[in-house]
Amino acid sequence: MSKELHLKELEMAKPTSARVIICGSPYAGKTTLRKAVVRSIEHKSTISKSILNPCKDFMMKKIDGGQRLIQGGKQLTHCTRGIEVHSLKSSEGIRWSIWDMGGQEEFHGFHYFMLPDLRDTGNPSLFLLVCSPYVLRDEGTPSKEKVKLPIEIEKELEYWLRFIASKSRRTISFKPKVIVVLTHSDKVDGLVARAQESVTRLKEQFAELLDVWSEPIAVNGFSTESGSNVASVIEDNILTLLKALPPMYKVCSDVRSALKGWMVRNPKSPMMNWKTFSDLCQETDMPGLVKVTAEGSMVEARRKAVARSMHDSGDVIYFEDLDFLVVDLDWFCHRVMGHLIKLSDDRGKLATATNPDGFTSRAYMEKVLADSLKSSRELGYGGCALDVTAQDLVHLMLRLELSFEDTTRSHGVRNLFIPTILDIGEEAVSWSWSHISQKSIYFGRRLQCADPEHTFIPRGIFAQPVLDVGEGDEHESLVRTQK
């Protein structure tokens, strides 16, 4: 019996889970809005305490006219690092995973990698494009005295629409839904009128790739009413979105519940190996995923298909050539990658250990990750280290193409190149390498999108770096991309 027939025997059902992706520039109010939406859903129904985010007792407070993240009376950073991922269930029984993307430009390359491929088959994703009316100062903080002009708002919205469209394809059956949300409605009058003409123009410009909501929504992120209004819009649009999508494996709901229980029993394990996942399917007697005599290969194919489906829906990170799954996406997207990018700043460990050409040794990367995994402050859970290896994290980064390995460089030393933590400034076009020799050959191409009006390659992205390095110093060639 063919693999396709094995999979057809699994019962199908309409999808009941979706991603809500919150994106926008720094200090737009994305995290405040997300918390207001969660409060609203919690008030209407029982929120599913996120198996994706173990952080407890957080709340938002106003301090000196702005918002800050507070835990136990202590002020924490107010800039989202990487992507914060939370899971909840609406009153309609639909499970959302809310992806709150940090707005700082150093995270955009990572965001691009982690966005789902929005293809004809349709990944159930709804985008909230959040925009603040306030101009950012030179140091990157918002000025409450200076309001953006309509053309400035339009340019900001167009950047993010191109960002989303870069992962989309022209399709008739499915277009990603994008809703523009304007924050600080309590401070700036006429927000919708200020942006309406731009939204109308951009909706027409991106009509072949995106379904942009016709009218922007103006909110006050600290308002319960605003949170409730946005939550209702999200619920209505997700229900419409899910009805238009093809069915998924019904057993995914059973697997999702089993994973939640497993994480409660294993609080130190944000990742699980494939054998554990297989055993979980077997022990919980999931329809079609239980092995009996002579059915081993058939059931294994079904389990992998279910894991791939849950990867596409944003429940886990899974690749068939890896022997594990990431079941806590917030831990990886927010804590691990946010931590790595933080380490790449001018004072960070990776910055000091990275060569001028962007490489750091794999051994050093694994040491940094291993040290961080031992620290409850950095990558641990609630005061304890994690049951995860640094080698697993490096394998995952390689598979996600968040890093690239060169095994021949520097006399066999295994080096990693990590584009998302490379400082790509305007001076990048004048980079040079100090080890040029007469036998070195350098050549390159500047990549350009086929549709530059609607798509682009975000800064920091190397679509597919190509390294062709010969033995010793006999031959060396690099193909590099420029913004």
C-alpha positions as CSV (number, residue, x, y, z in Angstrom):
1,M,0.0,0.0,0.0
2,S,1.4,3.4,-1.0
3,K,2.2,6.2,1.5
4,E,-0.6,8.3,0.1
5,L,-3.1,5.6,0.7
6,H,-1.9,5.2,4.3
7,L,-2.5,8.9,4.9
8,K,-5.9,8.9,3.2
9,E,-7.1,6.5,5.9
10,L,-6.7,9.2,8.5
11,E,-10.0,11.0,9.3
12,M,-10.1,14.6,8.1
13,A,-11.8,17.6,9.7
14,K,-12.0,21.3,9.3
15,P,-9.1,23.0,10.9
16,T,-9.7,24.4,14.4
17,S,-6.5,26.3,15.1
18,A,-4.9,29.3,13.5
19,R,-2.0,31.8,13.9
20,V,-2.5,35.4,14.7
21,I,0.7,37.2,13.8
22,I,1.2,40.7,15.3
23,C,3.8,42.7,13.4
24,G,4.9,46.3,13.1
25,S,7.7,48.8,13.9
26,P,9.3,49.3,17.3
27,Y,7.1,50.9,20.0
28,A,3.9,50.5,17.9
29,G,2.1,49.0,20.9
30,K,2.0,45.4,19.7
31,T,2.6,43.7,23.1
32,T,0.2,46.0,24.8
33,L,-2.5,45.2,22.2
34,R,-1.8,41.5,22.5
35,K,-2.3,41.6,26.3
36,A,-5.5,43.5,25.9
37,V,-6.8,40.9,23.5
38,V,-5.8,38.1,25.8
39,R,-7.6,39.8,28.7
40,S,-10.7,40.1,26.6
41,I,-10.7,36.4,25.6
42,E,-9.9,35.4,29.2
43,H,-13.0,37.4,30.4
44,K,-15.2,35.7,27.8
45,S,-14.0,32.1,28.2
46,T,-11.3,30.0,29.9
47,I,-7.9,30.9,28.6
48,S,-5.7,27.9,27.9
49,K,-2.6,28.7,30.0
50,S,0.0,28.7,27.3
51,I,2.0,25.5,26.9
52,L,4.1,27.8,24.7
53,N,4.9,30.4,27.3
54,P,5.7,29.4,30.9
55,C,6.2,33.0,32.1
56,K,4.0,33.8,35.1
57,D,2.5,36.8,36.8
58,F,3.2,39.4,34.2
59,M,1.1,42.6,33.8
60,M,1.3,45.9,32.0
61,K,1.5,49.2,33.9
62,K,1.7,52.8,32.8
63,I,5.0,54.3,34.0
64,D,5.9,57.9,33.1
65,G,3.3,58.0,30.4
66,G,4.5,54.8,28.7
67,Q,4.1,51.1,29.1
68,R,6.6,48.8,30.8
69,L,6.5,45.0,31.5
70,I,6.3,44.4,35.3
71,Q,7.0,41.1,37.2
72,G,6.6,41.1,41.0
73,G,7.0,44.9,41.1
74,K,10.3,44.8,39.1
75,Q,10.5,46.6,35.8
76,L,11.6,44.5,32.9
77,T,12.6,45.3,29.3
78,H,9.8,46.9,27.3
79,C,11.1,45.7,23.9
80,T,10.1,42.3,22.6
81,R,13.1,40.1,21.8
82,G,12.5,37.7,18.9
83,I,9.0,36.4,18.8
84,E,6.7,35.9,21.8
85,V,4.3,33.0,21.2
86,H,1.2,32.5,23.3
87,S,-1.6,30.0,23.0
88,L,-5.3,30.4,24.0
89,K,-8.7,29.1,23.2
90,S,-11.6,31.4,22.1
91,S,-15.2,31.1,23.2
92,E,-15.9,29.4,19.8
93,G,-13.5,26.6,20.7
94,I,-10.9,27.8,18.2
95,R,-7.3,27.6,19.4
96,W,-5.1,30.6,18.5
97,S,-1.4,30.8,18.7
98,I,-0.5,34.5,18.9
99,W,2.9,35.4,17.5
100,D,4.1,38.8,18.8
101,M,7.0,39.9,16.7
102,G,9.7,42.3,18.0
103,G,9.8,45.4,15.9
104,Q,13.5,46.1,16.1
105,E,15.2,45.7,12.7
106,E,17.8,43.2,14.0
107,F,14.9,40.7,14.4
108,H,13.4,41.1,11.0
109,G,15.6,38.5,9.4
110,F,14.6,35.9,12.0
111,H,10.9,36.9,11.6
112,Y,11.2,36.3,7.9
113,F,12.5,32.8,8.4
114,M,9.8,31.9,10.9
115,L,6.8,33.2,9.0
116,P,4.8,30.4,7.5
117,D,4.9,29.8,3.7
118,L,1.6,31.3,2.7
119,R,0.9,29.1,-0.2
120,D,-2.1,27.9,-2.2
121,T,-2.8,25.2,0.3
122,G,-3.2,27.9,2.9
123,N,-1.7,28.1,6.3
124,P,-4.4,29.5,8.7
125,S,-2.7,32.9,9.5
126,L,-4.2,36.3,10.3
127,F,-1.9,39.3,10.5
128,L,-2.4,42.4,12.7
129,L,-0.3,45.1,11.3
130,V,0.1,47.6,14.2
131,C,1.2,51.2,13.6
132,S,1.8,54.0,16.1
133,P,1.0,57.6,15.1
134,Y,4.1,58.8,16.9
135,V,7.5,59.5,15.2
136,L,10.5,57.7,16.6
137,R,13.4,59.8,17.9
138,D,16.9,59.2,16.6
139,E,17.6,56.9,19.5
140,G,14.6,54.8,18.6
141,T,12.1,55.8,21.2
142,P,8.7,57.4,20.4
143,S,8.2,61.1,20.6
144,K,4.8,62.0,22.1
145,E,5.0,65.5,20.7
146,K,5.5,64.7,17.0
147,V,2.8,62.8,15.0
148,K,3.6,61.0,11.7
149,L,2.4,62.5,8.5
150,P,0.0,60.3,6.4
151,I,2.8,59.6,3.9
152,E,5.0,58.4,6.7
153,I,2.3,56.0,7.9
154,E,1.8,54.8,4.4
155,K,5.5,54.0,3.9
156,E,5.6,52.1,7.2
157,L,2.5,50.1,6.3
158,E,3.9,49.4,2.8
159,Y,7.1,48.0,4.3
160,W,5.3,45.4,6.4
161,L,2.9,44.5,3.6
162,R,5.8,43.8,1.3
163,F,7.4,41.8,4.2
164,I,4.3,39.6,4.4
165,A,3.8,39.4,0.7
166,S,7.4,38.1,0.3
167,K,6.2,34.8,1.8
168,S,3.0,34.7,-0.2
169,R,2.1,33.5,-3.7
170,R,-0.5,34.7,-6.2
171,T,-3.5,32.5,-5.6
172,I,-7.2,32.6,-6.1
173,S,-8.2,30.2,-3.3
174,F,-6.4,31.7,-0.4
175,K,-4.8,35.1,0.4
176,P,-3.4,36.0,3.8
177,K,-5.7,38.4,5.8
178,V,-4.1,41.6,7.0
179,I,-5.8,44.0,9.4
180,V,-4.3,47.4,10.1
181,V,-4.5,48.5,13.7
182,L,-3.6,52.1,14.7
183,T,-2.7,52.6,18.4
184,H,-3.0,55.5,20.8
185,S,-6.5,56.5,19.7
186,D,-6.9,58.1,23.2
187,K,-4.0,60.5,22.5
188,V,-4.4,61.3,18.7
189,D,-7.7,62.4,17.1
190,G,-8.7,61.3,13.6
191,L,-6.4,58.3,13.3
192,V,-8.7,56.4,10.9
193,A,-9.1,59.4,8.7
194,R,-5.4,60.0,8.7
195,A,-4.6,56.5,7.4
196,Q,-7.8,55.5,5.5
197,E,-6.6,56.8,2.1
198,S,-3.3,55.0,2.4
199,V,-5.0,51.7,3.4
200,T,-7.3,51.9,0.5
201,R,-4.4,52.5,-1.9
202,L,-2.3,49.7,-0.4
203,K,-5.3,47.3,-0.5
204,E,-5.5,47.8,-4.2
205,Q,-1.7,47.7,-4.7
206,F,-1.4,44.3,-2.9
207,A,-4.8,42.9,-4.1
208,E,-3.2,39.9,-6.0
209,L,-1.2,38.7,-2.9
210,L,-3.0,39.9,0.2
211,D,-6.5,40.5,1.5
212,V,-6.1,43.8,3.3
213,W,-9.0,44.8,5.6
214,S,-10.8,47.8,4.1
215,E,-10.8,50.0,7.1
216,P,-8.1,50.4,9.8
217,I,-9.0,49.9,13.4
218,A,-8.1,52.6,16.0
219,V,-7.4,51.3,19.5
220,N,-6.2,52.3,22.9
221,G,-4.2,49.3,24.0
222,F,-4.9,49.8,27.7
223,S,-8.6,49.9,27.1
224,T,-10.7,46.9,27.9
225,E,-13.2,48.0,25.2
226,S,-10.5,48.2,22.6
227,G,-9.1,44.8,23.5
228,S,-12.7,43.4,23.2
229,N,-13.3,45.0,19.8
230,V,-10.1,43.7,18.3
231,A,-10.7,40.2,19.8
232,S,-14.1,40.1,18.2
233,V,-12.6,41.1,14.8
234,I,-10.0,38.4,15.1
235,E,-12.5,35.8,16.0
236,D,-14.8,36.7,13.1
237,N,-12.0,36.7,10.6
238,I,-10.5,33.4,11.9
239,L,-13.8,31.6,11.6
240,T,-14.2,32.9,8.0
241,L,-10.6,31.9,7.3
242,L,-10.9,28.4,8.6
243,K,-14.0,27.7,6.6
244,A,-12.2,28.5,3.4
245,L,-9.2,26.2,4.1
246,P,-8.8,22.6,3.2
247,P,-9.4,20.0,6.0
248,M,-6.6,18.7,8.2
249,Y,-6.0,15.5,10.1
250,K,-8.6,15.2,12.9
251,V,-6.2,13.4,15.1
252,C,-4.1,16.6,15.4
253,S,-6.4,17.8,18.1
254,D,-5.8,14.7,20.1
255,V,-2.0,15.1,19.6
256,R,-2.2,18.7,20.7
257,S,-4.0,17.7,24.0
258,A,-1.5,14.9,24.6
259,L,1.5,17.3,24.1
260,K,0.0,19.8,26.5
261,G,-0.2,17.0,29.2
262,W,3.3,15.8,28.4
263,M,4.7,19.3,28.9
264,V,3.0,19.6,32.3
265,R,4.6,16.4,33.3
266,N,8.0,17.4,31.8
267,P,8.5,21.1,32.7
268,K,12.2,21.0,31.8
269,S,11.7,19.8,28.3
270,P,10.7,22.3,25.6
271,M,11.8,19.8,23.0
272,M,11.0,16.1,22.7
273,N,12.8,13.4,20.6
274,W,10.9,11.4,18.0
275,K,10.8,8.2,20.0
276,T,9.1,10.0,22.8
277,F,6.5,11.5,20.4
278,S,5.9,8.0,18.9
279,D,5.5,6.5,22.4
280,L,3.1,9.3,23.3
281,C,1.0,8.4,20.2
282,Q,1.1,4.8,21.2
283,E,0.3,5.2,24.8
284,T,-2.7,7.5,24.4
285,D,-4.3,5.2,21.8
286,M,-4.7,7.9,19.1
287,P,-6.8,6.7,16.1
288,G,-4.5,5.7,13.2
289,L,-1.3,6.4,15.1
290,V,-1.1,3.1,17.2
291,K,1.2,0.4,15.9
292,V,0.0,-3.1,15.6
293,T,1.7,-6.1,14.0
294,A,2.9,-5.5,10.4
295,E,1.7,-1.9,10.5
296,G,4.9,-0.2,11.6
297,S,5.8,1.7,8.5
298,M,2.3,2.7,7.8
299,V,1.8,4.2,11.3
300,E,5.2,5.8,11.2
301,A,4.2,7.6,7.9
302,R,1.0,8.8,9.5
303,R,2.8,10.1,12.6
304,K,5.2,12.1,10.5
305,A,2.3,13.5,8.4
306,V,0.6,14.7,11.6
307,A,3.8,16.2,12.9
308,R,4.2,18.1,9.5
309,S,0.7,19.3,9.7
310,M,1.2,20.6,13.2
311,H,4.4,22.3,12.1
312,D,2.4,24.1,9.3
313,S,-0.3,25.2,11.8
314,G,2.3,26.6,14.2
315,D,1.9,24.1,17.0
316,V,5.4,22.6,16.8
317,I,8.6,22.9,14.9
318,Y,9.3,19.7,13.2
319,F,11.5,18.5,10.3
320,E,11.7,14.9,9.3
321,D,15.4,14.7,9.1
322,L,15.7,15.8,12.7
323,D,15.2,13.4,15.6
324,F,13.1,15.8,17.7
325,L,10.3,18.4,17.8
326,V,10.2,21.8,19.5
327,V,7.0,21.8,21.5
328,D,7.5,25.2,23.2
329,L,7.7,27.7,20.4
330,D,7.9,30.7,22.7
331,W,11.0,29.3,24.4
332,F,12.8,28.9,21.0
333,C,11.5,32.0,19.2
334,H,11.6,34.4,22.1
335,R,14.1,33.1,24.6
336,V,16.7,31.2,22.5
337,M,16.8,33.4,19.4
338,G,16.2,36.6,21.3
339,H,19.1,35.7,23.5
340,L,21.4,34.9,20.6
341,I,20.6,38.2,18.9
342,K,21.1,40.0,22.1
343,L,24.6,38.4,22.4
344,S,25.5,39.7,19.0
345,D,25.5,43.4,20.0
346,D,28.7,45.3,20.4
347,R,29.2,44.0,24.0
348,G,27.9,40.5,23.4
349,K,29.8,37.3,23.6
350,L,29.2,36.4,20.0
351,A,30.3,39.8,18.7
352,T,33.6,39.5,20.4
353,A,34.1,35.9,19.1
354,T,32.9,36.5,15.5
355,N,35.4,37.0,12.8
356,P,35.1,40.1,10.7
357,D,33.7,38.1,7.8
358,G,30.7,36.9,10.0
359,F,31.9,33.4,11.1
360,T,32.1,32.0,14.6
361,S,33.2,28.6,15.5
362,R,30.6,25.9,16.1
363,A,32.4,24.8,19.3
364,Y,32.1,28.3,20.7
365,M,28.5,28.6,19.7
366,E,27.7,25.3,21.5
367,K,29.6,26.5,24.6
368,V,27.6,29.8,24.7
369,L,24.3,27.9,24.3
370,A,25.3,25.2,26.9
371,D,26.2,27.9,29.4
372,S,22.9,29.7,28.8
373,L,20.9,26.5,29.1
374,K,22.3,26.1,32.6
375,S,21.1,29.5,33.6
376,S,17.5,29.9,34.7
377,R,17.9,33.6,34.0
378,E,18.6,33.1,30.3
379,L,17.1,30.0,28.8
380,G,15.9,28.0,31.8
381,Y,12.4,27.5,33.2
382,G,11.4,28.9,36.6
383,G,14.7,28.4,38.4
384,C,15.8,25.2,36.8
385,A,18.0,24.3,33.8
386,L,16.5,22.5,30.8
387,D,16.7,19.0,29.5
388,V,18.0,20.2,26.1
389,T,21.5,20.0,24.5
390,A,23.3,22.8,22.8
391,Q,24.0,20.4,19.9
392,D,20.2,20.0,19.3
393,L,19.8,23.8,19.2
394,V,22.6,24.1,16.6
395,H,21.1,21.3,14.5
396,L,17.7,23.1,14.6
397,M,19.2,26.4,13.6
398,L,21.0,24.7,10.6
399,R,17.7,23.0,9.5
400,L,15.7,26.2,9.8
401,E,18.5,28.0,7.8
402,L,19.0,30.4,10.6
403,S,22.7,29.4,10.3
404,F,25.0,27.8,7.8
405,E,28.0,25.6,8.4
406,D,31.3,25.5,6.6
407,T,33.3,22.4,7.5
408,T,36.4,23.1,5.4
409,R,37.3,26.7,6.4
410,S,40.3,27.4,8.6
411,H,42.0,24.0,8.2
412,G,38.9,21.9,9.1
413,V,37.5,23.9,12.0
414,R,33.7,23.8,11.9
415,N,32.5,27.4,11.6
416,L,29.0,28.8,11.6
417,F,27.6,31.7,9.7
418,I,24.5,33.3,11.3
419,P,23.0,36.0,9.0
420,T,20.4,37.2,11.5
421,I,22.9,38.2,14.1
422,L,25.2,39.9,11.6
423,D,25.3,43.7,11.9
424,I,24.2,44.8,8.4
425,G,24.6,48.6,8.3
426,E,24.8,50.9,5.4
427,E,28.5,50.4,5.3
428,A,28.1,46.7,4.5
429,V,28.5,47.2,0.8
430,S,32.2,48.2,1.5
431,W,33.1,45.1,3.5
432,S,36.4,43.6,2.7
433,W,38.3,40.5,3.8
434,S,41.7,40.8,5.3
435,H,43.0,37.4,4.1
436,I,43.0,38.2,0.4
437,S,45.8,36.4,-1.5
438,Q,46.8,36.2,-5.1
439,K,45.0,32.9,-5.4
440,S,41.7,34.2,-3.8
441,I,38.8,34.6,-6.2
442,Y,35.9,36.9,-5.1
443,F,32.7,37.3,-7.1
444,G,29.1,38.2,-6.2
445,R,25.6,39.0,-7.4
446,R,23.2,41.4,-6.0
447,L,19.8,39.6,-5.6
448,Q,16.7,41.2,-6.9
449,C,13.1,40.1,-6.4
450,A,11.1,39.2,-9.5
451,D,8.3,41.5,-8.1
452,P,10.1,44.4,-6.4
453,E,6.9,46.4,-6.1
454,H,5.3,43.9,-3.7
455,T,8.2,41.9,-2.3
456,F,11.7,42.3,-1.0
457,I,14.5,40.5,0.8
458,P,14.6,41.9,4.3
459,R,17.9,43.3,5.5
460,G,20.0,40.6,7.1
461,I,18.6,37.9,4.9
462,F,20.8,35.7,2.8
463,A,18.3,33.7,0.7
464,Q,20.8,30.9,0.3
465,P,24.5,31.8,1.0
466,V,26.7,29.8,-1.2
467,L,30.2,29.0,0.1
468,D,32.6,27.2,-2.1
469,V,35.8,26.9,-0.3
470,G,38.7,24.8,-1.5
471,E,41.3,22.9,0.6
472,G,43.9,25.1,2.4
473,D,44.6,28.3,0.6
474,E,44.6,26.9,-2.9
475,H,41.1,28.3,-3.8
476,E,38.5,30.4,-2.1
477,S,35.3,31.9,-3.5
478,L,32.4,33.6,-1.9
479,V,29.1,34.6,-3.3
480,R,27.5,37.3,-1.1
481,T,24.2,39.1,-1.3
482,Q,23.7,42.7,-0.6
483,K,20.6,44.7,0.3
